[in-house]
């Protein structure tokens, strides 16, 4: 039976999550900056509930979760995930994090490594980018357009991800969600991501990592550099919204990686 509860994270902010399906193996799915509710963000992956337990988490500041956090740090996002995983007593999980969600997932691994089978960052954790710490002047420049006109800046961000594969109604839907976002939460999360450094976290991570990367994104981040840190599979012809842009191709790769994790994991 589907459950729609809300829990309190480490700092007492309410965290909404949803469980769909059953199974010994759980897929924990974490969206990126500005992602709508888990069910909407991962709508093209809900079919996995036939085989696995899906746990869809709205990080603080997103979806139906609380928006009263002072600073939306990656460490606290990791605590959001920990709160849900421990409440459900999940002990065999594969955890997916899209975009900013990849940082949240890495932080959660430090708290949940004994429960995790594997981690799948999705178009995330690029070296020499916002995932490897920026100086404060650069951060000010990054967030200034969002502070000046959040809706305009976020809509322009969405447009930069759109290709001709997207139906006009889908583009309209994506833009319709922008005014619903809590601008303060989003700007804080963006700034805190830019202050975070994955290179400080990776040496502490014990769980295996296999990334799914969009072909159009990796052109900005050389494969050779990315592959110094991660084992990655590249999805052809797609951009940052790859699970929406070409769900069939994305799910094919996702299924492959899940099977690889399960084949090598010692139960």
C-alpha positions as CSV (number, residue, x, y, z in Angstrom):
1,X,0.0,0.0,0.0
2,X,1.3,3.4,-0.9
3,X,2.3,5.6,2.0
4,X,2.4,9.4,2.2
5,X,4.0,10.3,5.5
6,X,6.1,13.3,6.6
7,X,9.1,12.9,8.9
8,X,11.3,15.5,10.7
9,X,15.0,15.8,9.6
10,X,17.9,16.5,11.9
11,X,17.0,20.2,12.2
12,X,13.3,19.5,12.6
13,X,12.4,20.5,9.0
14,X,9.6,18.3,7.6
15,X,10.6,15.8,4.9
16,X,7.9,14.4,2.6
17,X,8.5,11.0,1.0
18,X,6.5,8.4,-0.8
19,X,6.9,4.6,-1.0
20,X,5.7,2.8,-4.1
21,X,6.0,-1.0,-4.6
22,X,7.6,-3.7,-2.5
23,X,10.7,-5.8,-2.5
24,X,13.9,-6.5,-0.6
25,X,15.9,-4.1,-2.8
26,X,15.0,-0.4,-2.5
27,X,15.7,2.3,-5.1
28,X,15.9,5.7,-3.3
29,X,15.5,8.5,-5.8
30,X,16.6,12.1,-5.1
31,X,15.9,15.0,-7.5
32,X,17.9,18.0,-8.2
33,X,17.6,21.8,-7.6
34,X,14.0,22.8,-8.1
35,X,12.8,19.3,-8.8
36,X,9.0,18.9,-8.4
37,X,7.6,16.1,-6.1
38,X,9.3,12.7,-6.4
39,X,6.4,11.2,-8.2
40,X,6.6,13.9,-10.9
41,X,10.4,14.1,-11.1
42,X,10.7,10.3,-11.5
43,X,7.5,9.6,-13.3
44,X,9.3,7.7,-16.1
45,X,10.9,5.4,-13.6
46,X,7.8,4.4,-11.6
47,X,7.5,1.2,-13.5
48,X,10.5,-0.1,-11.5
49,X,8.0,-0.5,-8.6
50,X,7.0,-3.8,-10.2
51,X,10.3,-5.2,-9.1
52,X,11.7,-2.9,-6.4
53,X,10.6,-0.8,-3.6
54,X,10.8,2.9,-4.7
55,X,11.4,5.5,-2.1
56,X,10.8,9.0,-3.5
57,X,12.2,11.8,-1.3
58,X,11.5,15.5,-1.5
59,X,14.6,17.2,-0.1
60,X,14.0,20.2,2.2
61,X,12.9,23.2,0.3
62,X,11.4,21.1,-2.5
63,X,8.0,19.6,-3.3
64,X,5.9,19.0,-0.2
65,X,8.8,19.2,2.2
66,X,9.4,22.1,4.6
67,X,10.9,25.3,3.4
68,X,12.0,26.8,6.7
69,X,15.6,25.7,6.8
70,X,18.1,28.5,7.4
71,X,20.8,27.1,5.0
72,X,20.3,24.3,2.6
73,X,23.6,22.6,2.9
74,X,24.6,19.3,1.2
75,X,25.3,17.8,4.7
76,X,21.7,18.5,5.8
77,X,20.3,17.1,2.6
78,X,22.3,13.9,3.5
79,X,20.5,14.0,6.8
80,X,17.1,14.3,5.1
81,X,17.9,11.0,3.2
82,X,19.2,9.3,6.4
83,X,16.0,10.3,8.2
84,X,13.8,8.5,5.7
85,X,16.0,5.5,5.1
86,X,16.3,4.8,8.9
87,X,12.6,5.4,9.5
88,X,11.8,2.7,6.9
89,X,14.6,0.5,8.1
90,X,15.9,0.0,4.6
91,X,19.0,-2.1,4.5
92,X,19.6,-2.9,0.8
93,X,19.4,0.3,-1.2
94,X,20.6,1.6,-4.5
95,X,20.4,5.4,-4.3
96,X,20.1,7.7,-7.3
97,X,20.8,11.4,-7.2
98,X,20.1,13.7,-10.2
99,X,22.1,16.9,-10.6
100,X,22.4,18.6,-7.1
101,X,20.9,15.3,-5.8
102,X,24.2,13.7,-6.5
103,X,25.9,15.8,-3.8
104,X,23.1,15.0,-1.4
105,X,23.5,11.3,-2.1
106,X,27.3,11.4,-1.4
107,X,26.7,13.1,1.9
108,X,24.0,10.5,2.8
109,X,26.5,7.6,2.0
110,X,28.7,8.8,4.9
111,X,25.8,8.2,7.2
112,X,24.3,5.0,5.6
113,X,27.2,3.1,4.0
114,X,26.3,-0.2,5.7
115,X,22.8,0.0,4.1
116,X,23.9,0.9,0.5
117,X,24.5,-1.5,-2.4
118,X,25.5,1.2,-4.8
119,X,25.2,4.9,-5.8
120,X,24.1,6.3,-9.2
121,X,24.8,10.0,-9.7
122,X,22.8,11.2,-12.7
123,X,24.5,14.0,-14.7
124,X,26.2,15.1,-11.6
125,X,29.5,15.5,-9.6
126,X,31.5,17.0,-12.4
127,X,35.1,18.0,-11.4
128,X,36.2,21.7,-11.8
129,X,32.6,22.9,-11.5
130,X,30.1,23.8,-8.7
131,X,30.7,20.4,-7.2
132,X,34.3,21.2,-6.3
133,X,34.0,24.5,-4.4
134,X,34.0,28.0,-5.8
135,X,35.3,31.1,-4.2
136,X,32.8,33.5,-2.6
137,X,33.1,36.2,-5.4
138,X,32.3,33.6,-8.0
139,X,29.4,32.3,-6.0
140,X,28.0,35.8,-5.7
141,X,28.1,36.1,-9.5
142,X,26.4,32.7,-9.9
143,X,23.5,33.5,-7.6
144,X,23.0,37.2,-8.5
145,X,20.6,36.6,-11.5
146,X,18.4,34.4,-9.3
147,X,18.4,37.1,-6.6
148,X,17.5,39.8,-9.1
149,X,14.7,37.8,-10.8
150,X,14.4,34.2,-9.7
151,X,11.7,33.1,-12.2
152,X,13.4,34.6,-15.2
153,X,16.8,33.1,-14.2
154,X,15.4,29.6,-13.4
155,X,13.3,29.6,-16.6
156,X,16.4,30.4,-18.6
157,X,18.2,27.5,-16.9
158,X,15.4,25.2,-17.9
159,X,15.5,26.5,-21.5
160,X,19.3,25.7,-21.6
161,X,18.4,22.0,-21.0
162,X,15.6,21.7,-23.6
163,X,16.0,20.1,-27.0
164,X,13.7,19.4,-29.9
165,X,12.9,16.0,-28.3
166,X,10.6,17.8,-25.8
167,X,6.9,18.1,-26.5
168,X,5.7,21.7,-26.2
169,X,3.2,20.7,-23.5
170,X,6.1,19.2,-21.5
171,X,8.1,22.5,-21.8
172,X,5.0,24.4,-20.7
173,X,4.7,22.1,-17.7
174,X,8.3,22.6,-16.7
175,X,8.0,26.4,-16.8
176,X,4.6,26.3,-15.0
177,X,6.5,24.8,-12.0
178,X,9.0,27.7,-11.6
179,X,6.7,30.2,-9.9
180,X,5.8,27.5,-7.3
181,X,9.4,27.1,-6.2
182,X,10.6,28.8,-3.0
183,X,13.2,31.2,-4.3
184,X,15.0,31.6,-0.9
185,X,15.4,27.9,-0.6
186,X,16.7,27.4,-4.1
187,X,19.2,30.3,-4.0
188,X,20.5,29.0,-0.7
189,X,20.9,25.5,-2.0
190,X,22.7,26.7,-5.1
191,X,25.1,28.8,-3.0
192,X,25.7,25.9,-0.6
193,X,26.4,23.5,-3.5
194,X,29.0,25.9,-4.8
195,X,30.6,26.0,-1.3
196,X,30.7,22.2,-1.1
197,X,33.6,20.1,-2.3
198,X,33.1,16.6,-3.5
199,X,36.8,16.0,-3.4
200,X,36.6,16.2,0.4
201,X,33.9,13.6,0.5
202,X,34.9,11.0,-2.1
203,X,37.8,9.5,-0.2
204,X,35.4,8.7,2.7
205,X,32.8,7.0,0.5
206,X,32.8,3.2,0.8
207,X,30.0,2.3,-1.6
208,X,30.5,1.6,-5.3
209,X,29.5,4.4,-7.6
210,X,28.4,4.2,-11.3
211,X,27.3,7.4,-13.0
212,X,24.8,8.0,-15.8
213,X,25.9,11.0,-17.8
214,X,24.3,12.9,-20.7
215,X,26.3,13.1,-23.9
216,X,25.4,16.8,-24.4
217,X,26.6,17.7,-20.8
218,X,29.9,15.9,-20.9
219,X,31.1,18.0,-23.8
220,X,31.7,20.7,-21.2
221,X,33.5,18.4,-18.8
222,X,36.2,16.2,-20.5
223,X,35.5,12.5,-20.1
224,X,39.1,11.9,-19.2
225,X,38.8,14.2,-16.2
226,X,35.4,12.8,-15.1
227,X,36.7,9.2,-15.4
228,X,39.5,9.9,-12.9
229,X,36.8,9.8,-10.3
230,X,33.9,7.8,-11.6
231,X,32.9,4.7,-13.7
232,X,30.4,6.3,-16.1
233,X,27.9,5.3,-18.8
234,X,27.0,8.0,-21.3
235,X,23.5,8.3,-22.8
236,X,23.7,9.5,-26.4
237,X,21.8,12.5,-27.8
238,X,20.5,13.8,-24.5
239,X,21.1,16.7,-22.1
240,X,20.7,17.4,-18.4
241,X,17.0,16.3,-18.3
242,X,17.9,12.9,-19.7
243,X,15.4,10.8,-17.8
244,X,12.6,13.0,-19.3
245,X,14.2,13.6,-22.7
246,X,14.8,10.0,-23.6
247,X,13.3,7.8,-20.8
248,X,13.7,4.6,-22.8
249,X,17.4,5.1,-23.3
250,X,17.9,6.3,-19.7
251,X,16.0,3.3,-18.2
252,X,18.0,0.9,-20.3
253,X,21.2,2.2,-18.8
254,X,19.6,2.3,-15.3
255,X,18.5,-1.3,-15.5
256,X,22.0,-2.3,-16.6
257,X,23.6,-0.5,-13.6
258,X,21.2,-1.9,-11.1
259,X,21.9,-5.4,-12.4
260,X,25.7,-4.8,-12.1
261,X,25.3,-3.7,-8.5
262,X,23.2,-6.7,-7.6
263,X,25.5,-9.1,-9.4
264,X,28.6,-7.9,-7.5
265,X,27.0,-7.3,-4.1
266,X,27.5,-9.8,-1.3
267,X,24.1,-10.4,0.3
